[in-house]
Amino acid sequence: MLWMREIYVHINNGSEYATIHEKNEASGSLKINFSIPFSDEPKPAECEVVIYNLSRNSSNKIKKGSTISVTAGYQGDKGLLSQGKVTKVSTVPSGVDKITTIKFSEGVDYSDKKDVNITFKKGTSAKSIIQRIATKAGIKIYQIKLPTNKIYKSGYTADGDALSVIEEIVKDCKAAIYYRRGNLVIRSIKSGDDERFTLNSSTGLISSPERLENDEYSGWSFQSLLQHRIATASIITLKSKTVNGTFRVKNGMHNYDGSTFTTQCEVV
Protein backbone atom coordinates (compact mmCIF):
# COMPACT_ATOMS: atom_id res chain seq x y z
CA MET A 1 0.00 0.00 0.00
CA LEU A 2 2.83 2.41 0.83
CA TRP A 3 4.22 2.18 -2.72
CA MET A 4 0.90 3.12 -4.33
CA ARG A 5 0.43 6.52 -2.70
CA GLU A 6 -1.23 9.32 -4.63
CA ILE A 7 -1.44 13.06 -3.92
CA TYR A 8 -3.50 15.63 -5.82
CA VAL A 9 -3.46 19.39 -5.29
CA HIS A 10 -6.25 21.31 -7.03
CA ILE A 11 -5.99 25.09 -7.50
CA ASN A 12 -8.66 27.50 -8.75
CA ASN A 13 -7.89 31.22 -8.86
CA GLY A 14 -11.26 32.16 -10.30
CA SER A 15 -10.18 32.25 -13.92
CA GLU A 16 -7.61 29.45 -14.17
CA TYR A 17 -7.47 25.91 -12.86
CA ALA A 18 -4.51 23.64 -12.15
CA THR A 19 -4.15 20.07 -10.93
CA ILE A 20 -0.75 18.97 -9.61
CA HIS A 21 -0.16 15.36 -8.67
CA GLU A 22 2.36 12.90 -7.29
CA LYS A 23 1.88 9.22 -8.08
CA ASN A 24 4.88 7.28 -6.77
CA GLU A 25 7.18 9.43 -8.88
CA ALA A 26 5.43 8.27 -12.04
CA SER A 27 6.26 9.99 -15.31
CA GLY A 28 4.79 13.49 -15.36
CA SER A 29 4.19 13.67 -11.62
CA LEU A 30 5.89 16.04 -9.20
CA LYS A 31 7.27 15.69 -5.70
CA ILE A 32 4.72 17.06 -3.21
CA ASN A 33 5.07 17.37 0.58
CA PHE A 34 2.40 18.62 2.98
CA SER A 35 1.45 19.18 6.60
CA ILE A 36 -2.29 19.45 7.24
CA PRO A 37 -3.46 19.83 10.86
CA PHE A 38 -7.08 19.46 11.94
CA SER A 39 -8.96 20.00 15.21
CA ASP A 40 -12.37 20.75 16.72
CA GLU A 41 -11.36 24.31 17.65
CA PRO A 42 -13.29 27.14 15.92
CA LYS A 43 -10.17 28.73 14.40
CA PRO A 44 -9.27 27.54 10.87
CA ALA A 45 -6.17 25.32 10.70
CA GLU A 46 -3.09 26.71 8.93
CA CYS A 47 -1.84 24.20 6.34
CA GLU A 48 1.20 23.96 4.08
CA VAL A 49 1.96 22.29 0.74
CA VAL A 50 5.46 22.18 -0.77
CA ILE A 51 5.89 21.33 -4.46
CA TYR A 52 9.25 20.70 -6.13
CA ASN A 53 10.07 21.95 -9.63
CA LEU A 54 6.62 23.22 -10.51
CA SER A 55 6.40 24.76 -13.98
CA ARG A 56 6.19 28.53 -14.23
CA ASN A 57 2.85 28.20 -15.99
CA SER A 58 1.37 26.29 -13.04
CA SER A 59 3.00 28.40 -10.33
CA ASN A 60 1.63 31.57 -11.94
CA LYS A 61 -1.89 30.20 -11.42
CA ILE A 62 -1.41 29.95 -7.66
CA LYS A 63 -2.34 33.32 -6.18
CA LYS A 64 -3.29 34.60 -2.75
CA GLY A 65 -7.01 34.00 -2.33
CA SER A 66 -7.10 31.02 -4.70
CA THR A 67 -9.17 28.02 -3.67
CA ILE A 68 -7.04 24.96 -2.90
CA SER A 69 -7.84 21.36 -2.02
CA VAL A 70 -5.55 18.46 -1.15
CA THR A 71 -6.61 14.88 -1.84
CA ALA A 72 -4.36 11.98 -0.88
CA GLY A 73 -4.27 8.28 -0.19
CA TYR A 74 -3.48 5.19 -2.19
CA GLN A 75 -4.37 3.83 -5.60
CA GLY A 76 -8.09 3.09 -5.48
CA ASP A 77 -8.50 4.59 -2.00
CA LYS A 78 -7.92 8.32 -1.73
CA GLY A 79 -9.98 11.15 -0.28
CA LEU A 80 -10.11 14.85 0.58
CA LEU A 81 -7.79 15.89 3.41
CA SER A 82 -8.58 19.61 3.47
CA GLN A 83 -9.63 22.60 1.40
CA GLY A 84 -9.36 26.33 1.88
CA LYS A 85 -7.93 29.61 0.63
CA VAL A 86 -4.30 30.34 -0.24
CA THR A 87 -2.82 32.90 2.16
CA LYS A 88 0.77 32.96 0.87
CA VAL A 89 2.79 31.48 -1.98
CA SER A 90 6.53 31.68 -2.67
CA THR A 91 9.02 30.00 -5.01
CA VAL A 92 12.73 29.84 -4.18
CA PRO A 93 15.72 27.95 -5.64
CA SER A 94 17.37 25.23 -3.55
CA GLY A 95 20.38 23.66 -5.22
CA VAL A 96 19.18 22.13 -8.47
CA ASP A 97 15.55 22.30 -7.31
CA LYS A 98 12.93 25.01 -7.36
CA ILE A 99 10.65 24.87 -4.32
CA THR A 100 7.14 26.35 -4.26
CA THR A 101 5.62 26.71 -0.79
CA ILE A 102 1.87 27.25 -0.51
CA LYS A 103 0.29 28.20 2.80
CA PHE A 104 -3.47 28.03 3.12
CA SER A 105 -6.14 28.51 5.74
CA GLU A 106 -8.67 25.70 6.09
CA GLY A 107 -12.16 26.57 4.91
CA VAL A 108 -12.86 30.29 4.76
CA ASP A 109 -11.50 32.77 7.31
CA TYR A 110 -14.48 34.92 8.26
CA SER A 111 -12.61 37.11 10.74
CA ASP A 112 -12.56 40.00 8.26
CA LYS A 113 -16.33 40.02 7.72
CA LYS A 114 -18.19 43.22 8.57
CA ASP A 115 -19.88 43.52 11.95
CA VAL A 116 -23.60 42.83 12.20
CA ASN A 117 -26.27 44.74 14.10
CA ILE A 118 -29.57 42.87 14.08
CA THR A 119 -32.35 42.86 16.66
CA PHE A 120 -34.51 39.74 16.94
CA LYS A 121 -38.02 39.68 18.39
CA LYS A 122 -39.10 37.82 21.52
CA GLY A 123 -39.29 34.05 21.18
CA THR A 124 -36.76 33.73 18.36
CA SER A 125 -34.85 30.44 18.28
CA ALA A 126 -31.07 30.16 18.31
CA LYS A 127 -31.04 28.32 14.98
CA SER A 128 -33.03 31.11 13.31
CA ILE A 129 -30.64 33.73 14.70
CA ILE A 130 -27.55 31.82 13.55
CA GLN A 131 -28.96 31.33 10.05
CA ARG A 132 -29.94 35.02 9.74
CA ILE A 133 -26.52 36.25 10.93
CA ALA A 134 -24.70 33.80 8.65
CA THR A 135 -26.73 34.91 5.63
CA LYS A 136 -26.22 38.59 6.45
CA ALA A 137 -22.45 38.17 6.88
CA GLY A 138 -21.93 35.75 3.99
CA ILE A 139 -20.82 32.90 6.25
CA LYS A 140 -21.45 29.46 4.76
CA ILE A 141 -22.35 26.85 7.38
CA TYR A 142 -22.27 23.28 6.10
CA GLN A 143 -24.31 21.80 8.96
CA ILE A 144 -26.28 23.10 11.95
CA LYS A 145 -27.44 20.50 14.46
CA LEU A 146 -27.98 22.08 17.88
CA PRO A 147 -28.28 19.82 20.95
CA THR A 148 -30.52 22.53 22.45
CA ASN A 149 -32.26 25.05 20.20
CA LYS A 150 -32.50 27.79 22.81
CA ILE A 151 -35.46 30.15 22.62
CA TYR A 152 -34.60 33.75 23.50
CA LYS A 153 -37.79 34.72 25.32
CA SER A 154 -36.78 38.38 25.65
CA GLY A 155 -35.42 38.62 22.13
CA TYR A 156 -31.79 38.95 21.11
CA THR A 157 -29.53 41.70 19.79
CA ALA A 158 -26.63 40.59 17.61
CA ASP A 159 -24.07 43.38 17.64
CA GLY A 160 -20.43 42.90 16.65
CA ASP A 161 -18.23 40.48 14.75
CA ALA A 162 -20.58 37.99 13.06
CA LEU A 163 -18.59 34.83 13.78
CA SER A 164 -18.00 35.83 17.41
CA VAL A 165 -21.74 36.41 17.88
CA ILE A 166 -22.48 33.00 16.35
CA GLU A 167 -19.91 31.38 18.66
CA GLU A 168 -21.66 32.86 21.71
CA ILE A 169 -25.05 31.54 20.58
CA VAL A 170 -23.49 28.13 19.87
CA LYS A 171 -22.22 28.03 23.48
CA ASP A 172 -25.72 28.88 24.74
CA CYS A 173 -26.93 25.77 22.91
CA LYS A 174 -24.22 23.52 24.36
CA ALA A 175 -22.79 22.98 20.88
CA ALA A 176 -19.42 23.49 19.19
CA ILE A 177 -18.35 25.21 15.98
CA TYR A 178 -15.39 23.92 13.98
CA TYR A 179 -14.12 23.00 10.51
CA ARG A 180 -14.26 19.48 9.09
CA ARG A 181 -12.28 19.04 5.86
CA GLY A 182 -12.74 22.76 5.25
CA ASN A 183 -16.48 22.87 5.93
CA LEU A 184 -17.83 24.87 8.89
CA VAL A 185 -20.13 22.77 11.10
CA ILE A 186 -22.14 23.47 14.25
CA ARG A 187 -23.21 20.54 16.42
CA SER A 188 -22.58 18.76 19.71
CA ILE A 189 -18.90 18.26 20.54
CA LYS A 190 -19.84 14.60 21.07
CA SER A 191 -21.37 14.16 17.60
CA GLY A 192 -19.40 12.79 14.68
CA ASP A 193 -19.39 11.15 11.27
CA ASP A 194 -19.22 7.36 11.22
CA GLU A 195 -16.49 6.45 8.74
CA ARG A 196 -17.25 2.73 9.15
CA PHE A 197 -13.52 2.16 9.40
CA THR A 198 -11.50 -0.04 11.73
CA LEU A 199 -7.87 0.91 12.29
CA ASN A 200 -5.54 -1.92 13.26
CA SER A 201 -2.09 -3.17 12.30
CA SER A 202 -3.44 -4.57 9.02
CA THR A 203 -5.10 -1.30 7.97
CA GLY A 204 -2.24 1.05 8.82
CA LEU A 205 -1.83 1.42 12.60
CA ILE A 206 1.92 1.90 13.09
CA SER A 207 2.26 1.44 16.85
CA SER A 208 0.03 0.77 19.85
CA PRO A 209 -2.07 3.80 20.89
CA GLU A 210 -0.89 5.64 24.00
CA ARG A 211 -3.15 6.82 26.82
CA LEU A 212 -3.74 10.57 26.86
CA GLU A 213 -4.84 12.57 29.92
CA ASN A 214 -4.98 16.33 30.45
CA ASP A 215 -7.16 18.92 32.20
CA GLU A 216 -9.57 19.20 29.26
CA TYR A 217 -10.04 15.66 27.99
CA SER A 218 -8.78 12.08 28.09
CA GLY A 219 -8.40 9.59 25.28
CA TRP A 220 -5.75 7.99 23.11
CA SER A 221 -3.06 9.17 20.70
CA PHE A 222 -1.67 7.14 17.82
CA GLN A 223 0.10 7.24 14.47
CA SER A 224 -0.92 5.42 11.31
CA LEU A 225 -0.08 5.30 7.63
CA LEU A 226 -1.86 8.26 6.05
CA GLN A 227 -5.61 7.71 6.28
CA HIS A 228 -7.98 10.19 4.63
CA ARG A 229 -10.96 8.86 6.62
CA ILE A 230 -9.46 10.35 9.76
CA ALA A 231 -10.67 13.95 10.08
CA THR A 232 -12.17 16.17 12.76
CA ALA A 233 -15.14 14.36 14.36
CA SER A 234 -14.64 11.13 12.41
CA ILE A 235 -15.96 8.13 14.32
CA ILE A 236 -13.51 5.25 13.96
CA THR A 237 -12.87 1.91 15.64
CA LEU A 238 -9.44 1.17 17.12
CA LYS A 239 -8.19 -2.36 17.61
CA SER A 240 -4.79 -2.93 19.21
CA LYS A 241 -3.02 -4.60 22.12
CA THR A 242 -3.60 -1.55 24.34
CA VAL A 243 -7.12 -0.46 23.40
CA ASN A 244 -10.21 -1.70 21.59
CA GLY A 245 -13.20 0.55 21.05
CA THR A 246 -14.97 3.20 19.01
CA PHE A 247 -13.82 6.80 19.36
CA ARG A 248 -14.29 10.33 18.04
CA VAL A 249 -11.35 12.13 16.42
CA LYS A 250 -10.49 15.35 18.28
CA ASN A 251 -7.38 16.58 16.46
CA GLY A 252 -4.40 15.46 14.45
CA MET A 253 -2.10 15.99 11.49
CA HIS A 254 -1.74 14.54 8.01
CA ASN A 255 1.91 14.72 7.00
CA TYR A 256 4.19 13.76 4.12
CA ASP A 257 7.84 14.84 4.18
CA GLY A 258 9.05 12.83 1.21
CA SER A 259 9.58 9.64 3.19
CA THR A 260 6.90 9.23 5.89
CA PHE A 261 3.28 9.33 4.73
CA THR A 262 1.40 9.44 8.02
CA THR A 263 -1.57 10.58 10.08
CA GLN A 264 -1.11 11.45 13.75
CA CYS A 265 -4.26 11.66 15.80
CA GLU A 266 -5.91 12.08 19.19
CA VAL A 267 -9.27 10.44 19.86
CA VAL A 268 -11.70 10.68 22.78
C-alpha positions as CSV (number, residue, x, y, z in Angstrom):
1,M,0.0,0.0,0.0
2,L,2.8,2.4,0.8
3,W,4.2,2.2,-2.7
4,M,0.9,3.1,-4.3
5,R,0.4,6.5,-2.7
6,E,-1.2,9.3,-4.6
7,I,-1.4,13.1,-3.9
8,Y,-3.5,15.6,-5.8
9,V,-3.5,19.4,-5.3
10,H,-6.3,21.3,-7.0
11,I,-6.0,25.1,-7.5
12,N,-8.7,27.5,-8.7
13,N,-7.9,31.2,-8.9
14,G,-11.3,32.2,-10.3
15,S,-10.2,32.3,-13.9
16,E,-7.6,29.5,-14.2
17,Y,-7.5,25.9,-12.9
18,A,-4.5,23.6,-12.1
19,T,-4.1,20.1,-10.9
20,I,-0.8,19.0,-9.6
21,H,-0.2,15.4,-8.7
22,E,2.4,12.9,-7.3
23,K,1.9,9.2,-8.1
24,N,4.9,7.3,-6.8
25,E,7.2,9.4,-8.9
26,A,5.4,8.3,-12.0
27,S,6.3,10.0,-15.3
28,G,4.8,13.5,-15.4
29,S,4.2,13.7,-11.6
30,L,5.9,16.0,-9.2
31,K,7.3,15.7,-5.7
32,I,4.7,17.1,-3.2
33,N,5.1,17.4,0.6
34,F,2.4,18.6,3.0
35,S,1.4,19.2,6.6
36,I,-2.3,19.5,7.2
37,P,-3.5,19.8,10.9
38,F,-7.1,19.5,11.9
39,S,-9.0,20.0,15.2
40,D,-12.4,20.8,16.7
41,E,-11.4,24.3,17.7
42,P,-13.3,27.1,15.9
43,K,-10.2,28.7,14.4
44,P,-9.3,27.5,10.9
45,A,-6.2,25.3,10.7
46,E,-3.1,26.7,8.9
47,C,-1.8,24.2,6.3
48,E,1.2,24.0,4.1
49,V,2.0,22.3,0.7
50,V,5.5,22.2,-0.8
51,I,5.9,21.3,-4.5
52,Y,9.2,20.7,-6.1
53,N,10.1,21.9,-9.6
54,L,6.6,23.2,-10.5
55,S,6.4,24.8,-14.0
56,R,6.2,28.5,-14.2
57,N,2.8,28.2,-16.0
58,S,1.4,26.3,-13.0
59,S,3.0,28.4,-10.3
60,N,1.6,31.6,-11.9
61,K,-1.9,30.2,-11.4
62,I,-1.4,29.9,-7.7
63,K,-2.3,33.3,-6.2
64,K,-3.3,34.6,-2.8
65,G,-7.0,34.0,-2.3
66,S,-7.1,31.0,-4.7
67,T,-9.2,28.0,-3.7
68,I,-7.0,25.0,-2.9
69,S,-7.8,21.4,-2.0
70,V,-5.6,18.5,-1.1
71,T,-6.6,14.9,-1.8
72,A,-4.4,12.0,-0.9
73,G,-4.3,8.3,-0.2
74,Y,-3.5,5.2,-2.2
75,Q,-4.4,3.8,-5.6
76,G,-8.1,3.1,-5.5
77,D,-8.5,4.6,-2.0
78,K,-7.9,8.3,-1.7
79,G,-10.0,11.2,-0.3
80,L,-10.1,14.9,0.6
81,L,-7.8,15.9,3.4
82,S,-8.6,19.6,3.5
83,Q,-9.6,22.6,1.4
84,G,-9.4,26.3,1.9
85,K,-7.9,29.6,0.6
86,V,-4.3,30.3,-0.2
87,T,-2.8,32.9,2.2
88,K,0.8,33.0,0.9
89,V,2.8,31.5,-2.0
90,S,6.5,31.7,-2.7
91,T,9.0,30.0,-5.0
92,V,12.7,29.8,-4.2
93,P,15.7,28.0,-5.6
94,S,17.4,25.2,-3.6
95,G,20.4,23.7,-5.2
96,V,19.2,22.1,-8.5
97,D,15.6,22.3,-7.3
98,K,12.9,25.0,-7.4
99,I,10.6,24.9,-4.3
100,T,7.1,26.4,-4.3
101,T,5.6,26.7,-0.8
102,I,1.9,27.2,-0.5
103,K,0.3,28.2,2.8
104,F,-3.5,28.0,3.1
105,S,-6.1,28.5,5.7
106,E,-8.7,25.7,6.1
107,G,-12.2,26.6,4.9
108,V,-12.9,30.3,4.8
109,D,-11.5,32.8,7.3
110,Y,-14.5,34.9,8.3
111,S,-12.6,37.1,10.7
112,D,-12.6,40.0,8.3
113,K,-16.3,40.0,7.7
114,K,-18.2,43.2,8.6
115,D,-19.9,43.5,12.0
116,V,-23.6,42.8,12.2
117,N,-26.3,44.7,14.1
118,I,-29.6,42.9,14.1
119,T,-32.4,42.9,16.7
120,F,-34.5,39.7,16.9
121,K,-38.0,39.7,18.4
122,K,-39.1,37.8,21.5
123,G,-39.3,34.0,21.2
124,T,-36.8,33.7,18.4
125,S,-34.9,30.4,18.3
126,A,-31.1,30.2,18.3
127,K,-31.0,28.3,15.0
128,S,-33.0,31.1,13.3
129,I,-30.6,33.7,14.7
130,I,-27.5,31.8,13.6
131,Q,-29.0,31.3,10.1
132,R,-29.9,35.0,9.7
133,I,-26.5,36.3,10.9
134,A,-24.7,33.8,8.7
135,T,-26.7,34.9,5.6
136,K,-26.2,38.6,6.4
137,A,-22.5,38.2,6.9
138,G,-21.9,35.8,4.0
139,I,-20.8,32.9,6.2
140,K,-21.4,29.5,4.8
141,I,-22.4,26.9,7.4
142,Y,-22.3,23.3,6.1
143,Q,-24.3,21.8,9.0
144,I,-26.3,23.1,11.9
145,K,-27.4,20.5,14.5
146,L,-28.0,22.1,17.9
147,P,-28.3,19.8,21.0
148,T,-30.5,22.5,22.5
149,N,-32.3,25.0,20.2
150,K,-32.5,27.8,22.8
151,I,-35.5,30.1,22.6
152,Y,-34.6,33.8,23.5
153,K,-37.8,34.7,25.3
154,S,-36.8,38.4,25.6
155,G,-35.4,38.6,22.1
156,Y,-31.8,39.0,21.1
157,T,-29.5,41.7,19.8
158,A,-26.6,40.6,17.6
159,D,-24.1,43.4,17.6
160,G,-20.4,42.9,16.7
161,D,-18.2,40.5,14.8
162,A,-20.6,38.0,13.1
163,L,-18.6,34.8,13.8
164,S,-18.0,35.8,17.4
165,V,-21.7,36.4,17.9
166,I,-22.5,33.0,16.4
167,E,-19.9,31.4,18.7
168,E,-21.7,32.9,21.7
169,I,-25.0,31.5,20.6
170,V,-23.5,28.1,19.9
171,K,-22.2,28.0,23.5
172,D,-25.7,28.9,24.7
173,C,-26.9,25.8,22.9
174,K,-24.2,23.5,24.4
175,A,-22.8,23.0,20.9
176,A,-19.4,23.5,19.2
177,I,-18.4,25.2,16.0
178,Y,-15.4,23.9,14.0
179,Y,-14.1,23.0,10.5
180,R,-14.3,19.5,9.1
181,R,-12.3,19.0,5.9
182,G,-12.7,22.8,5.2
183,N,-16.5,22.9,5.9
184,L,-17.8,24.9,8.9
185,V,-20.1,22.8,11.1
186,I,-22.1,23.5,14.3
187,R,-23.2,20.5,16.4
188,S,-22.6,18.8,19.7
189,I,-18.9,18.3,20.5
190,K,-19.8,14.6,21.1
191,S,-21.4,14.2,17.6
192,G,-19.4,12.8,14.7
193,D,-19.4,11.2,11.3
194,D,-19.2,7.4,11.2
195,E,-16.5,6.5,8.7
196,R,-17.3,2.7,9.2
197,F,-13.5,2.2,9.4
198,T,-11.5,0.0,11.7
199,L,-7.9,0.9,12.3
200,N,-5.5,-1.9,13.3
201,S,-2.1,-3.2,12.3
202,S,-3.4,-4.6,9.0
203,T,-5.1,-1.3,8.0
204,G,-2.2,1.1,8.8
205,L,-1.8,1.4,12.6
206,I,1.9,1.9,13.1
207,S,2.3,1.4,16.9
208,S,0.0,0.8,19.9
209,P,-2.1,3.8,20.9
210,E,-0.9,5.6,24.0
211,R,-3.2,6.8,26.8
212,L,-3.7,10.6,26.9
213,E,-4.8,12.6,29.9
214,N,-5.0,16.3,30.5
215,D,-7.2,18.9,32.2
216,E,-9.6,19.2,29.3
217,Y,-10.0,15.7,28.0
218,S,-8.8,12.1,28.1
219,G,-8.4,9.6,25.3
220,W,-5.8,8.0,23.1
221,S,-3.1,9.2,20.7
222,F,-1.7,7.1,17.8
223,Q,0.1,7.2,14.5
224,S,-0.9,5.4,11.3
225,L,-0.1,5.3,7.6
226,L,-1.9,8.3,6.0
227,Q,-5.6,7.7,6.3
228,H,-8.0,10.2,4.6
229,R,-11.0,8.9,6.6
230,I,-9.5,10.4,9.8
231,A,-10.7,14.0,10.1
232,T,-12.2,16.2,12.8
233,A,-15.1,14.4,14.4
234,S,-14.6,11.1,12.4
235,I,-16.0,8.1,14.3
236,I,-13.5,5.2,14.0
237,T,-12.9,1.9,15.6
238,L,-9.4,1.2,17.1
239,K,-8.2,-2.4,17.6
240,S,-4.8,-2.9,19.2
241,K,-3.0,-4.6,22.1
242,T,-3.6,-1.5,24.3
243,V,-7.1,-0.5,23.4
244,N,-10.2,-1.7,21.6
245,G,-13.2,0.5,21.1
246,T,-15.0,3.2,19.0
247,F,-13.8,6.8,19.4
248,R,-14.3,10.3,18.0
249,V,-11.3,12.1,16.4
250,K,-10.5,15.4,18.3
251,N,-7.4,16.6,16.5
252,G,-4.4,15.5,14.4
253,M,-2.1,16.0,11.5
254,H,-1.7,14.5,8.0
255,N,1.9,14.7,7.0
256,Y,4.2,13.8,4.1
257,D,7.8,14.8,4.2
258,G,9.0,12.8,1.2
259,S,9.6,9.6,3.2
260,T,6.9,9.2,5.9
261,F,3.3,9.3,4.7
262,T,1.4,9.4,8.0
263,T,-1.6,10.6,10.1
264,Q,-1.1,11.5,13.7
265,C,-4.3,11.7,15.8
266,E,-5.9,12.1,19.2
267,V,-9.3,10.4,19.9
268,V,-11.7,10.7,22.8
